[in-house]
Amino acid sequence: MYSDEDLAALCDVLDPRVAGDDPCLPHVMAADSVLDVGRGTGALLHRARREGHTGRLCGVDPDVTALGRARTRRDVEWCQGRAEDMGFRGEFALASMAGNVFQQFVTDAAQHAALTAVRTALREDGRLVFGTRDPRARAWERWTPDHATEVVDHHGRALRVEHRVESVEGGVVTLTETIADRDGAPVRVDRGVLRFTGVEEIDRLLTATGFRVHARFGDGGRGPLTDASREIVTVARPV
């Protein structure tokens, strides 16, 4: 079976933004202290160090296995825990939620708690940057075996990664991810739940947790948000 360690390594292979086109990266490079929330294996902060960031970088994630991979870099702080349990107070110039991690906060309470903790961790002149898939693009309709990804993992094994949606209810999508070998035999099946949050909901949530929108984009290249955008990239500032 495909282990948790294998899966953590595969996440970096599958992540199209490891190459540096994550919309959060320019903001990270411009900030002297950065808190990256929920970014698993630490790809964004690893990239920032490679690009020459010399300030404080801190990553928080509840996944012990993912953090084990993140800790291959010792010049970054790594904290195991949930976003809502962070104890930072006014320490960071920037907080980031890269890789659509915001969608993993599925309930109203979880979203509110995470953003409240982030607001507390930021300096008064700080910023928050995060992206999420725009629900208007209905990305889940493309999560089918016909859109599977063929990859070679860190052990040189040829794999096929496919998704199947179980349900879509109130903006919450439940799906399974199947990793199979070259003969099609499943080696791991995981189940996940993601929330799709629209612009109006995001804005209400930011207001309720002490933020105001500073800028908004429709993609990682800072293009405008339009009806055809697949992403919502938000930069917010404390009120």
Secondary structure as UniProt FT lines:
FT   HELIX           4..14
FT   TURN            16..21
FT   TURN            23..24
FT   HELIX           25..30
FT   STRAND          33..37
FT   TURN            40..42
FT   HELIX           43..50
FT   TURN            51..52
FT   STRAND          56..61
FT   HELIX           64..70
FT   TURN            71..72
FT   STRAND          77..80
FT   HELIX           83..85
FT   STRAND          92..97
FT   TURN            99..100
FT   HELIX           101..104
FT   HELIX           108..121
FT   STRAND          122..133
FT   HELIX           135..137
FT   HELIX           139..142
FT   HELIX           145..147
FT   STRAND          149..152
FT   TURN            154..155
FT   STRAND          158..169
FT   TURN            170..171
FT   STRAND          172..180
FT   TURN            182..183
FT   STRAND          186..195
FT   HELIX           199..208
FT   TURN            209..210
FT   STRAND          211..217
FT   TURN            220..221
FT   TURN            227..228
FT   STRAND          231..238
//
